Amino acid sequence: MRRLGRQTLLRQLAAAEGGFASSLITRQLHTTPSDAVKMAASTCVGTVESRSVTVPIVDIQPALKQPQNFYYAAACKAIHPEDKLVECCSEDGLRFFVQYDQLCISTGSQGSTFGIPGVEQHTNFLRDASHSTHIREKLVDCWNAANIPGRSPLERDRLLHVVIVGGGPTGVEVAGELADFVDRDLRKIDPGRARDMRVTIIEANELLGSFDASLREYTARKLTKAGVQLVKGVVKEDGSVLPYGLCIWSTGVGPTPFVLSLPFAKTPRGRLAVDDRLRVLMPPKLRPDGHVWADGEKGPGPKTMKEVSMKQDEEDTDQHRDWQPVGGIYALGDCCAQAENPLPALAQVAEQQGKYLARVLNAQAWSLGAAEPEPFQYRHLGSMASIGGTSAVLELGDAKKPLVSWGGFTSWVAWRSAYLTRLGTLKHRAYVAGDWTLTLLFGRDISRW
Ligand SMILES: Cc1cc2nc3c(=O)[nH]c(=O)nc-3n(C[C@H](O)[C@H](O)[C@H](O)COP(=O)(O)OP(=O)(O)OC[C@H]3O[C@@H](n4cnc5c(N)ncnc54)[C@H](O)[C@@H]3O)c2cc1C
């Protein structure tokens, strides 16, 4: 085991991972955010190549190339707050420790399964580039397998059925992309097989539940017209079956096992509990110097997936009024929530929290931080989702009272422009613009590698 010495500000910040929010912690020193994951639906069918939207962290955060800063491609296994150490392990099994003064945890979330048996083994999550590559391969495999001579009609039917569980923005975007792929590209290859291809969305509540009612209706109309079947229901063990060749599971997010294993307090939904200044919380255990420290126990809240509650975090606020910040440890992004006011798992939340923490920590580093920092204030900028073809829905402003909401071609242009301008580097924007142009001119292909 190797132990690394105490490091300076940037290194202290970079300890926990390499995702969206931590890139932005150091943004005040230089960076550009990456919205690559939002294009996952497009990469599933090859509208955009995964490589075009996958940006190396050192390009997102050029400060990591400076010799005084470090980036370790390794998994964080544990945090030891008593010794201010992060325990890490490289992919080839080398264990090492990183010492910190300030630690920011932004390890994100993972797809939630609600404990339903078989979801992990038999469905596909869509959380990163490797998932979309896998989905694309599986889709092509099913398309090819359905055409083998001797295949029974029932089996052919199953192979040509794509089921998407979850009608949120990701599920809807994938359904729209798939319907478009079938109509514009697969139809040219084999019209009969393309006609038999089916896409179904299963949603327990409303399609695009967080959007305005008129946009929800517009989306449902557009998807139905494109041939997508909308089923209202819940996937459960009641004996009913819906045969499929490919199932994409997109029902929202839950905590990762790593976050559940941490020795800090968690909300009922398993996110790290933070206060309004993003400081990680614990029931108080005062040291003689007056500081509050985590005591090495796992902390209150769920510790395993089974214990993660489905009730809303804010239903449980009375239980933790006395929780206090653990010295020098912050959390941001999907992995954490303020129990009284849990924010959605969105890139814009992680981005704003990253900028806020960068300001707070920079001020502290320059000894301007004697005063308590202002609480973090989230400003919801809006939501958008493409719904297939050249249509999208868009809402600007507060989620509960949007300033503007509209759907159609102009929203689709706004959707594409927003994502293109926010991609990590100029090179990646050029890749994506190139992919879109090639798709428009020559269609998507069904090659498999
Ligand atoms: C398909 C899809 C579409 C989306 N579309 C939108 C959208 O349109 N708009 C929007 O606002 N948001 C969208 N989101 C949500 C958005 O991507 C997340 O909210 C955002 O990425 C959260 O940032 P984060 O830094 O908290 O976590 P992430 O971006 O998930 O980063 C976490 C990182 O931590 C790493 N990590 C995890 N555990 C460890 C460990 N133990 N050690 C080391 N590293 C670790 C992970 O590998 C990952 O790189 C979308 C998400 C998905 C999956």
The ligand as an SDF file (V2000), in Angstrom:
LIG
                    3D

 53 58  0  0  0  0  0  0  0  0999 V2000
  -29.3520    9.0300  -19.8010 C   0  0  0  0  0  0  0  0  0  0  0  0
  -29.3050   10.2430  -18.9160 C   0  0  0  0  0  0  0  0  0  0  0  0
  -29.7560   11.4630  -19.3900 C   0  0  0  0  0  0  0  0  0  0  0  0
  -29.7090   12.6010  -18.5770 C   0  0  0  0  0  0  0  0  0  0  0  0
  -30.1700   13.7910  -19.0690 N   0  0  0  0  0  0  0  0  0  0  0  0
  -30.1280   14.8960  -18.2970 C   0  0  0  0  0  0  0  0  0  0  0  0
  -30.5740   16.1360  -18.8070 C   0  0  0  0  0  0  0  0  0  0  0  0
  -31.0230   16.2250  -19.9390 O   0  0  0  0  0  0  0  0  0  0  0  0
  -30.4940   17.2310  -17.9970 N   0  0  0  0  0  0  0  0  0  0  0  0
  -29.9870   17.1650  -16.7400 C   0  0  0  0  0  0  0  0  0  0  0  0
  -29.9000   18.1990  -16.0500 O   0  0  0  0  0  0  0  0  0  0  0  0
  -29.5390   15.9930  -16.2240 N   0  0  0  0  0  0  0  0  0  0  0  0
  -29.6130   14.8600  -16.9640 C   0  0  0  0  0  0  0  0  0  0  0  0
  -29.1790   13.6660  -16.4560 N   0  0  0  0  0  0  0  0  0  0  0  0
  -28.7110   13.6020  -15.0560 C   0  0  0  0  0  0  0  0  0  0  0  0
  -27.2580   14.0250  -14.9510 C   0  0  0  0  0  0  0  0  0  0  0  0
  -26.4660   13.2890  -15.8420 O   0  0  0  0  0  0  0  0  0  0  0  0
  -26.7630   13.7970  -13.5240 C   0  0  0  0  0  0  0  0  0  0  0  0
  -27.6330   14.4670  -12.6460 O   0  0  0  0  0  0  0  0  0  0  0  0
  -25.3620   14.3390  -13.3280 C   0  0  0  0  0  0  0  0  0  0  0  0
  -24.4560   13.6560  -14.1660 O   0  0  0  0  0  0  0  0  0  0  0  0
  -24.9380   14.1700  -11.8660 C   0  0  0  0  0  0  0  0  0  0  0  0
  -23.6010   14.5440  -11.7230 O   0  0  0  0  0  0  0  0  0  0  0  0
  -22.7150   13.8870  -10.5560 P   0  0  0  0  0  0  0  0  0  0  0  0
  -21.3720   14.5060  -10.6250 O   0  0  0  0  0  0  0  0  0  0  0  0
  -23.4560   13.9540   -9.2860 O   0  0  0  0  0  0  0  0  0  0  0  0
  -22.6240   12.3580  -10.9190 O   0  0  0  0  0  0  0  0  0  0  0  0
  -22.0550   11.6240  -12.2670 P   0  0  0  0  0  0  0  0  0  0  0  0
  -22.0620   12.5420  -13.4350 O   0  0  0  0  0  0  0  0  0  0  0  0
  -22.8400   10.3880  -12.3040 O   0  0  0  0  0  0  0  0  0  0  0  0
  -20.5530   11.3520  -11.8740 O   0  0  0  0  0  0  0  0  0  0  0  0
  -20.2180   10.4570  -10.8550 C   0  0  0  0  0  0  0  0  0  0  0  0
  -18.8650    9.8630  -11.1840 C   0  0  0  0  0  0  0  0  0  0  0  0
  -18.3630    9.2190  -10.0290 O   0  0  0  0  0  0  0  0  0  0  0  0
  -17.7500    8.0070  -10.4030 C   0  0  0  0  0  0  0  0  0  0  0  0
  -17.7590    7.1380   -9.2270 N   0  0  0  0  0  0  0  0  0  0  0  0
  -18.8180    6.5430   -8.6450 C   0  0  0  0  0  0  0  0  0  0  0  0
  -18.4280    5.8260   -7.5740 N   0  0  0  0  0  0  0  0  0  0  0  0
  -17.0910    6.0100   -7.4620 C   0  0  0  0  0  0  0  0  0  0  0  0
  -16.0990    5.5330   -6.5440 C   0  0  0  0  0  0  0  0  0  0  0  0
  -16.4180    4.7430   -5.5140 N   0  0  0  0  0  0  0  0  0  0  0  0
  -14.8120    5.9050   -6.7380 N   0  0  0  0  0  0  0  0  0  0  0  0
  -14.4530    6.6870   -7.7840 C   0  0  0  0  0  0  0  0  0  0  0  0
  -15.3510    7.1640   -8.6770 N   0  0  0  0  0  0  0  0  0  0  0  0
  -16.6580    6.8430   -8.5150 C   0  0  0  0  0  0  0  0  0  0  0  0
  -18.5880    7.5220  -11.5590 C   0  0  0  0  0  0  0  0  0  0  0  0
  -17.8610    6.6020  -12.3580 O   0  0  0  0  0  0  0  0  0  0  0  0
  -18.8730    8.8270  -12.2880 C   0  0  0  0  0  0  0  0  0  0  0  0
  -17.8500    9.1110  -13.2120 O   0  0  0  0  0  0  0  0  0  0  0  0
  -29.2010   12.5150  -17.2590 C   0  0  0  0  0  0  0  0  0  0  0  0
  -28.7440   11.2850  -16.7740 C   0  0  0  0  0  0  0  0  0  0  0  0
  -28.7830   10.1580  -17.5930 C   0  0  0  0  0  0  0  0  0  0  0  0
  -28.2810    8.8400  -17.0570 C   0  0  0  0  0  0  0  0  0  0  0  0
  1  2  1  0
  2  3  1  0
  2 52  2  0
  3  4  2  0
  4  5  1  0
  4 50  1  0
  5  6  2  0
  6  7  1  0
  6 13  1  0
  7  8  2  0
  7  9  1  0
  9 10  1  0
 10 11  2  0
 10 12  1  0
 12 13  2  0
 13 14  1  0
 14 15  1  0
 14 50  1  0
 15 16  1  0
 16 17  1  0
 16 18  1  0
 18 19  1  0
 18 20  1  0
 20 21  1  0
 20 22  1  0
 22 23  1  0
 23 24  1  0
 24 25  2  0
 24 26  1  0
 24 27  1  0
 27 28  1  0
 28 29  2  0
 28 30  1  0
 28 31  1  0
 31 32  1  0
 32 33  1  0
 33 34  1  0
 33 48  1  0
 34 35  1  0
 35 36  1  0
 35 46  1  0
 36 37  1  0
 36 45  1  0
 37 38  2  0
 38 39  1  0
 39 40  1  0
 39 45  2  0
 40 41  1  0
 40 42  2  0
 42 43  1  0
 43 44  2  0
 44 45  1  0
 46 47  1  0
 46 48  1  0
 48 49  1  0
 50 51  2  0
 51 52  1  0
 52 53  1  0
M  END
$$$$
